[in-house]
Amino acid sequence: MKIGIPKEIVSQEFRVAVNPDTAKKLIQAGHELFLQNNAGLDSGYTNEMYTELGVSILNTPAEVFAIADLIIKVKEPSLEEVEMIGNKMLFTYLHLSSSKVLTEKLLECKTSSFAYETVIINKETPMLKPMSEIAGRLSLLDSIELLKKSKGGKGKLIAGTSLADPANVLIIGAGIVGINAMQMSLGLGANTTIIDLNQELLNSIKQRYPAVNIALSSKEYISNLLPTIDIVIGAVLTPGAKPPVVISREMLKLMPEKSILSDVSIDQGGCFETSHATTHAEPTYEVDGIIHYCVKNIPSAVPFTATNALNIATSPFILKLAALGSDFETDSHLMMALNTHQGKLTNKEVAEAHDLPFNQ
Ligand SMILES: NC(=O)c1ccc[n+]([C@@H]2O[C@H](COP(=O)([O-])OP(=O)(O)OC[C@H]3O[C@@H](n4cnc5c(N)ncnc54)[C@H](O)[C@@H]3O)[C@@H](O)[C@H]2O)c1
């Protein structure tokens, strides 16, 4: 199969979807690879590292999209990219619940689109997990910076001192992002609370991390805690679907001025009512005196780490899709990844999010 790897176009997106390790495996399996000029450079991979393996380098995205039967990307495509892909195959993070426009474009162009994040195996999302680990850790580290007065924050040191209290951190959602943010928060000495809808999960976390406060998630619990909180990390997920709103605009009034809301769930549409997507170039904005951090591609800040972790997670599925081609329907994991096919919407949660017809 002819496989194309374009350079990512989202602002400050430095990851590449296929690193030389994955490229080598695909070429050994008999596929032809076409990489856009310097697509790997920001992750530390030069064109030469790919050409040595037999990958062809093409100058423009149009050439890559034209020659390939399967496009591998990191972030969701632009509408122009979807037009170039047409009715061929695309494998990437799609997060379609957060964009009806993109969903409709993929349907209109009859693209066979596969999403990394909708594959669930043993209750885990194996292709989201490595990015969630990075995003969880970075969301907390970035929030610490935003607490500094010099960065426009309230001027608090996360760990406090022997004579001053530490900062208070609330993490909503105890999945991969939540636990990674919690580990950072506890490690840095913050007073840390993590909440979820799953009591069993919370109990197991408390056993492993006795210093953390746990509670079942509810609007009432969150409202009671907000007046004391310095940093909130929003890390909820209902796979494929739009996240629930866990903090409304009304609830911002309960928070001290210059507190931080970090909405990691923003890639799925966001879990705070006042969230809208931001970029690494301009990561924050304020609503009612509360600092919002809503970067959609947090792991891109560390592309050397993120590209390799992503490739380890995605390469088995990419190899399977490349091997099966149009026979992908025989594979249950690829069928979970399939979001649109021949003009039909094949993901139930996305169909529900946009009130569009669902086809199995
Ligand atoms: N912005 C980024 O760069 C970036 C990177 C990676 C992941 N993410 C996003 O982060 C989010 C979390 O990902 P994850 O891998 O940790 O998911 P996960 O499935 O591991 O965890 C989600 C948790 O949210 C909990 N939850 C659901 N509804 C809740 C509610 N109302 N209150 C409290 N908890 C609730 C679930 O029980 C689950 O434990 C996803 O939207 C994911 O796409 C964003």
The ligand as an SDF file (V2000), in Angstrom:
LIG
                    3D

 44 48  0  0  0  0  0  0  0  0999 V2000
   -5.3870   18.4550   25.4130 N   0  0  0  0  0  0  0  0  0  0  0  0
   -4.5570   17.4720   25.1030 C   0  0  0  0  0  0  0  0  0  0  0  0
   -3.4850   17.6900   24.5380 O   0  0  0  0  0  0  0  0  0  0  0  0
   -4.9040   16.0640   25.4550 C   0  0  0  0  0  0  0  0  0  0  0  0
   -3.9480   15.0150   25.3740 C   0  0  0  0  0  0  0  0  0  0  0  0
   -4.3170   13.7300   25.7670 C   0  0  0  0  0  0  0  0  0  0  0  0
   -5.6120   13.4840   26.2210 C   0  0  0  0  0  0  0  0  0  0  0  0
   -6.5200   14.5060   26.2620 N   0  0  0  0  0  0  0  0  0  0  0  0
   -7.9010   14.3370   26.7100 C   0  0  0  0  0  0  0  0  0  0  0  0
   -7.9700   14.2070   28.1200 O   0  0  0  0  0  0  0  0  0  0  0  0
   -9.2120   13.6080   28.4590 C   0  0  0  0  0  0  0  0  0  0  0  0
   -8.9840   12.5090   29.4880 C   0  0  0  0  0  0  0  0  0  0  0  0
   -8.2590   11.4510   28.8810 O   0  0  0  0  0  0  0  0  0  0  0  0
   -7.8830   10.1190   29.6770 P   0  0  0  0  0  0  0  0  0  0  0  0
   -7.0140    9.3280   28.7780 O   0  0  0  0  0  0  0  0  0  0  0  0
   -7.4170   10.4420   31.0490 O   0  0  0  0  0  0  0  0  0  0  0  0
   -9.3020    9.3870   29.7760 O   0  0  0  0  0  0  0  0  0  0  0  0
   -9.6800    8.1660   30.7490 P   0  0  0  0  0  0  0  0  0  0  0  0
  -10.7910    7.4460   30.0560 O   0  0  0  0  0  0  0  0  0  0  0  0
   -8.4770    7.4080   31.1530 O   0  0  0  0  0  0  0  0  0  0  0  0
  -10.2470    8.9010   32.0480 O   0  0  0  0  0  0  0  0  0  0  0  0
  -11.4070    9.6740   32.0530 C   0  0  0  0  0  0  0  0  0  0  0  0
  -12.0020    9.5960   33.4450 C   0  0  0  0  0  0  0  0  0  0  0  0
  -13.0700   10.5620   33.5040 O   0  0  0  0  0  0  0  0  0  0  0  0
  -14.0200   10.0370   34.3980 C   0  0  0  0  0  0  0  0  0  0  0  0
  -15.2530   10.7980   34.2970 N   0  0  0  0  0  0  0  0  0  0  0  0
  -16.2050   10.7830   33.3200 C   0  0  0  0  0  0  0  0  0  0  0  0
  -17.1930   11.6590   33.6150 N   0  0  0  0  0  0  0  0  0  0  0  0
  -16.8390   12.2570   34.8030 C   0  0  0  0  0  0  0  0  0  0  0  0
  -17.4380   13.2530   35.6290 C   0  0  0  0  0  0  0  0  0  0  0  0
  -18.5970   13.8190   35.3120 N   0  0  0  0  0  0  0  0  0  0  0  0
  -16.7890   13.6030   36.7750 N   0  0  0  0  0  0  0  0  0  0  0  0
  -15.6080   13.0380   37.1230 C   0  0  0  0  0  0  0  0  0  0  0  0
  -15.0070   12.0900   36.3870 N   0  0  0  0  0  0  0  0  0  0  0  0
  -15.6110   11.7030   35.2340 C   0  0  0  0  0  0  0  0  0  0  0  0
  -14.1140    8.5650   33.9820 C   0  0  0  0  0  0  0  0  0  0  0  0
  -14.7320    7.7820   34.9970 O   0  0  0  0  0  0  0  0  0  0  0  0
  -12.6350    8.2390   33.7670 C   0  0  0  0  0  0  0  0  0  0  0  0
  -12.0450    7.6870   34.9430 O   0  0  0  0  0  0  0  0  0  0  0  0
   -9.7980   13.0990   27.1300 C   0  0  0  0  0  0  0  0  0  0  0  0
  -10.7540   14.0230   26.6460 O   0  0  0  0  0  0  0  0  0  0  0  0
   -8.6050   13.0900   26.2190 C   0  0  0  0  0  0  0  0  0  0  0  0
   -8.9650   13.1870   24.8410 O   0  0  0  0  0  0  0  0  0  0  0  0
   -6.1830   15.7720   25.8780 C   0  0  0  0  0  0  0  0  0  0  0  0
  1  2  1  0
  2  3  2  0
  2  4  1  0
  4  5  1  0
  4 44  2  0
  5  6  2  0
  6  7  1  0
  7  8  2  0
  8  9  1  0
  8 44  1  0
  9 10  1  0
  9 42  1  0
 10 11  1  0
 11 12  1  0
 11 40  1  0
 12 13  1  0
 13 14  1  0
 14 15  2  0
 14 16  1  0
 14 17  1  0
 17 18  1  0
 18 19  2  0
 18 20  1  0
 18 21  1  0
 21 22  1  0
 22 23  1  0
 23 24  1  0
 23 38  1  0
 24 25  1  0
 25 26  1  0
 25 36  1  0
 26 27  1  0
 26 35  1  0
 27 28  2  0
 28 29  1  0
 29 30  1  0
 29 35  2  0
 30 31  1  0
 30 32  2  0
 32 33  1  0
 33 34  2  0
 34 35  1  0
 36 37  1  0
 36 38  1  0
 38 39  1  0
 40 41  1  0
 40 42  1  0
 42 43  1  0
M  CHG  2   8   1  16  -1
M  END
$$$$
